[in-house]
Amino acid sequence: MKKLGLIGGTGPESTLVYYKEINRRYNEKSGGKSFPELAIESVNLFTALDLVKNEKYDELSEYLGERLKNLEKNGAEIVALTAATMHVVFEKLKPFVNVPFISIPEAASEYAQKKGYKKVGLLGTIFTMEKDYLSKAFVEKGIEVVVPSKPDREIVNNHIANELEYGVVKPESVADLVNVINKMKAENGIEAVVLGCTELPLALNKNNCPVEPLDIMDIHIDKLVEIISE
């Protein structure tokens, strides 16, 4: 067993899922005989998002990096972020720790490659959809990434920022998100959709998505459980 350290709070809802699922899956993997050693440094979502919005990446790196160092000082042998958006400074964060740092984009793109997908849609915050820090890992593996139109990007972002970040899931909002995916399927021929925000699985799943949803949080959690179990 390796001790896992997570940067949480971005946002709280996804952090809860990480904690619960890592414990559940690890326990299941051990045959019900063990739970993992796990530490969480929870940061202020609004501070982090403000730094992202204003592209203050050096400040964001310091803010998250100090928390990563705290995790390592307290015995974490593996570390990870619990939010896709914070991966905009993933490369800048690497020097803060001397232990394996497991990336969400890398884990998700590896999964998509194994499934044989050639074209996927991407939903997430405006930042995630318009920057390349998440899509880059897919493109490097020969997978084309499609994002919604600008009006649809606004719709997706608003539902994330004003509802899902707070654990609020409205039926009409789910319908909006499904409609956006249907458009990308019809107009762009996407084979799957990357749920590029760790809160999106609160609203979207295999039962309501027109194509396979690639739940980056679920994929990342599986990867983390596999590594800490080694």
C-alpha positions, -999 to +999 in steps of 0.1 A: +000+000+000+012+035-009-001+066+009-021+089-015-022+126-012-049+147-030-054+184-036-091+188-030-117+216-027-118+224-064-147+217-059-158+201-027-184+178-045-158+161-066-135+158-037-161+139-018-165+114-047-127+109-048-125+101-011-155+078-011-147+060-043-110+055-036-119+040-002-146+018-017-126+005-047-094-001-027-114-020-001-131-041-028-097-048-044-084-060-011-113-084-006-128-062+021-097-065+043-081-030+040-086+007+034-060+031+019-040+056+037-052+089+023-046+126+029-064+156+015-052+193+013-084+212+006-080+246-010-104+275-016-122+269-048-128+306-054-092+316-048-081+289-073-107+298-099-099+335-096-062+329-103-072+307-133-096+333-147-069+361-144-042+337-158-021+342-128-004+309-133+027+315-112+005+324-082-017+294-088+014+272-090+026+285-057-008+282-041-012+246-051+025+237-050+028+245-013-001+222-006+015+194-026+047+198-006+026+195+026+012+162+014+046+149+007+060+161+040+031+142+057+041+109+040+022+109+007+040+086-018+016+094-047-001+128-053-028+140-076-052+169-083-090+164-081-099+189-107-092+190-144-090+228-146-061+230-121-041+209-146-034+241-165-003+244-142+004+207-140+039+211-155+047+240-132+037+219-102+059+189-109+091+205-093+072+209-060+072+172-053+096+143-056+069+116-057+048+103-087+022+130-097-007+113-116-023+134-143-060+134-151-055+142-189-029+115-192-050+088-175-081+098-196-063+099-229-047+065-223-082+051-216-096+066-248-067+052-268-072+017-254-109+020-265-098+029-300-116+062-303-104+086-331-127+116-324-142+127-291-161+157-278-150+177-248-172+193-222-159+213-192-155+248-180-150+275-206-113+274-197-110+237-202-129+238-235-109+267-249-074+259-237-054+228-247-040+215-214-066+187-213-071+180-250-034+181-258-029+146-242-056+132-266-042+149-297-007+136-290-022+101-291-039+108-325-074+115-311-092+144-326-110+166-299-141+186-307-156+213-285-191+228-287-200+261-304-193+292-284-230+296-273-231+260-262-198+264-244-214+292-224-244+269-216-221+241-204-200+265-183-230+281-166-244+248-155-211+238-141-203+271-123-238+279-110-251+244-102-229+214-104-201+230-083-226+231-055-240+196-061-272+209-077-285+188-106-316+202-125-334+180-150-336+209-175-298+214-172-292+178-179-314+181-210-293+211-221-261+191-217-274+161-236-286+185-264-250+199-267-236+163-270-263+154-296-252+184-317-216+173-316-225+138-325-247+149-355-224+177-368-190+164-360-193+126-357-179+123-322-176+087-309-175+096-272-175+126-250-149+136-224-165+148-192-137+173-187-149+186-154-150+164-123-185+177-115-201+168-149-207+131-139-232+144-113-254+151-144-242+129-172-237+091-173-240+061-196-278+061-192-284+096-206-255+103-229-259+098-267-223+086-269-201+069-243-192+094-216-155+093-206-157+102-170-123+116-163-128+114-125-138+077-127-109+069-149-085+089-127-097+072-096-092+037-111-057+047-120-049+060-086-063+028-069-043+007-092-011+025-084-015+027-046-024-010-045+009-020-062 
